């Protein structure tokens, strides 16, 4: 390697790879130092210092300063603190003593090896730059052009950086070709050395939201807001919009003149049909809007299971559900509620079965006849807690009840609650939570004991639960917290699955 050409080579690499020249110089110094070590017969350590202007360089042999009793001490690479202090009074452990040695010319093989080392270090620096530049952008939309396809995946050029669009993150109807310009959400940035670092996703609801923000200026001005989105990639999507200004029509703003705005978004995502829905802070109204054009007759809310029973006319049933359940599935994702579409007759049948089950349960727990249990259910007293903590005067005002009956019923309800608590304590003494349960974020000593008392003894057992399973056991638990607990328990398994797929 001609010394005078080093600055020129460094500048060319810097321009080509978009890297700081200092990073390239350091890579060349490391490569030349490695070559110097290989040319020496002894197991030495070396350092090279390049003049940034002339390209001239000096090579130094160096010894690391260590304690005398260091078990890994080697005279070729180490020097004791006592000996180093003779020439460097301020020497410290971990520093180096250096000696200038001849900078020998590189042979053909050594020069080739040096070039390989330089390129390897430049690639590492380039990957490090990409990682640092794009990690803060995870979750945002990027623009690029298709470079090539590899098996079923697509390689996309994003500002001269290779990005991977995996098959499972591609829209089925995309049909991408070399040179196509596309947008995608940056899903992940890899720090390892395997293939492209940037991972794109074109199937996420976030892409739909970002595309509307791009096409609808009112969203950037704060006149129109986007609350949520749901997609069946390549087929159909729903997006919920609103406006803080009652004079502005958020749906009209998103549709655009003659549908130009929504059509532009649809074209970007392979012709996906987009329903624009008016968001409402009133959950039932939001659900009604999300299911349109199907007409809803009534809605029954179950906050315990975070679900709604939506009643529609027989003629509206297929439209409300949609082909293969698509409409109700997207509406459920959009609103965040589990939606059960049914006709009036089906809702009555379901209500009858639920009431019958609760009547039978009250008959067993309170040891009362069917008439008493039926009256309690009809007036909304469906659990032992409802009955035990009800106001006595209110219960006594029920036409079929008197004070004596109310007192007896409440005493029995209190006894049943106490009996369940005692059974729970006994069970908890025998069911000890496993260590893995405490590894789940959000599980403390108290919660672990409660979970164990209900036969949820390990992380795996918690991961197998659904949100509704937890809410059945802990009716007062927040729905979001229950979901977070389960996802935290499943995290190691999901990570292992992703690694296997990778």
Secondary structure, DSSP 8 states (H G I E B T S, - for coil): --GGGHHHHHHHHHHHHT--HHHHHHHHHHHHHHHHHHHSSS--EEEEEE-TTT--EEEEEEEEEE-TT-TT--TTTEEEHHHHHHH-TT--TT-EEEEEE------HHHHHHHHHHHHHHHHHHHHHHHHHHHGGGTTSEEEEEEEEEETTEEEEEETTEEEEE-GGGS-TT----TT-EEEEEEEEE--SSSS-SEEEESSSHHHHHHHHHHH-HHHHTTSSEEEEEEEETTTEEEEEEE-SSTTS-HHHHHH-GGGHHHHHHHHHTTT-EEEEEE--SSHHHHHHHHHTTS-EEEEEEETTTTEEEEEE-GGGHHHHH-GGGHHHHHHHHHHTSEEEEE-HHHHHHHHHHHHHHHHHHHHHHHT--HHHHHHHHHTT--SHHHHHTS-HHHHHTSTT--HHHHHHHHHHHHHHHHHHHHHHHHHHHH----HHHHTSTT--HHHHHHHHHTT--SHHHHHT--HHHHHHH-TTS-HHHHHHHHHHHHHHHHHHHHHHH-
